[in-house]
């Protein structure tokens, strides 16, 4: 009986390892302009200010047959913020907002992925921004995967989340309509 139990455990472990091995590793394709980290925030209740981070890097693992085993990690150079307005960008880099002199990098590392429907999932992870680490949930959509014209293999996703500025010690009061910022992440990854 002990031998059968040990054999069953060994087989289960081998199958689990084989299932995990099926997940492929991808590098986010930022060089090919196929990845974006953007945001929008309400301006006085009348319009929105849109911006992006131009310098970031990341990687993910993904298996379409087992999406809940996926993982993602992204690192953002906060000084690369760009809202198409030099003075505003300078202010955003200051201690009133991103405090890039003290905290030059923001990171996101997933802790779990939970499928929510056909091609969608909630990605929970830890976001570190302005020296504060908080759990956030990104509502993600799988855009597709397949071979590219250059002999590689790609997978693409888009996701969004809403952050409360005060949760990340951004104390500058921009008025009642501007307490939150919506983050939108869109990227292709190249299989490694």
Protein Blocks (a to p, Z undefined) as FASTA:
>chain_A
ZZmmmmmmmmmmmmmmmmmmmpccddddfknopaccdddddehhlaccddddfbdcdddd
ddfklmmlgccdddddfklgcehiaklmmmmmmmklnommlmmcccdddfbdcdfbehia
cddddddeehiacddddddddfbdcddfkopacddddddddddfklnopabdgbjklmbc
cdddddddddZZ
